Amino acid sequence: MNSAANTRPLTVEQANWLRVNAFLPPFVLLGILFFCVASSACLLTTFPGAPFLVGFVVAASVILLAVAALALLHAYRNYRELRDGVAQMRIARLNGKRRYKPSRNAPRYYLRFEGLDELETLPETFEKLSEGNTYTVIYSARIRRCWDAETP
């Protein structure tokens, strides 16, 4: 297959999913940063001579910056997929499927295709696939998301 045949335009639903995951985390992060900076400024001006409080604010700031970097990396990857405007296509054999159920969250579904990393997918896609069969996989490589898989 040539490279033009290996892509497909994103559907409206896929583009909207990427849009939410690209633009919502930075806005939430800005709100959290504003709250943390404002509360730290209030605490430090109210108790200016407390060395424990200064150390706490510095440690909290370092942790918050690490979380912010990870959130922005996640948002940037989704933005790049959205900007590309296409999903990748590849014919591959399904080597395995995995359902992960955290204790308090909704289950997550993962597929492992030959030659691809493990991809997260929707329950509808997960249920219709059988291990060992070959499918045309429609996915986004940067965010490791399987949008759909069809029989070739």
WOGIUR-V20655 format. One record per backbone hydrogen bond with DSSP energy under -0.5 kcal/mol. CO is the residue of the C=O (numbers start at 1). NH is the residue of the N-H. Records with the same first field share a line. If there is no record, write none. Layout:
# WOGIUR-V20655
CO=NH ; NH
This chain:
# WOGIUR-V20655
2=5 ; 6
3=6
4=7
6=89
8=87
11=15
12=16
13=17
14=18
15=19
16=20
17=21
18=22
19=23
20=24
23=27
24=28
25=29
26=30
27=31
28=32
29=33
30=34
31=35
32=36
33=37
34=38
35=39
36=40
37=41
38=42
39=43
40=44
41=45
42=46
43=47
47=50
49=51
50=54
51=55
52=56
53=57
54=58
55=59
56=60
57=61
58=62
59=63
60=64
61=65
62=66
63=67
64=68
65=69
66=70
67=71
68=72
69=73
70=74
71=75
72=76
73=77
74=78
75=79
76=80
77=81
78=82
79=83
80=84
81=85
85=10
87=8
88=139
90=92 ; 137
92=135
93=95 ; 114
94=132
96=112
98=100 ; 110
99=101
100=102 ; 108
108=100
109=121
110=98
111=113 ; 119
112=95 ; 96
113=116
117=113
119=111
120=146
121=109
122=126
123=127
124=128
125=129
126=129
130=133
133=94
135=92 ; 137
136=150
137=90 ; 139
138=147 ; 148
139=88 ; 141
140=144 ; 145
144=120
145=140 ; 147
148=138
150=136
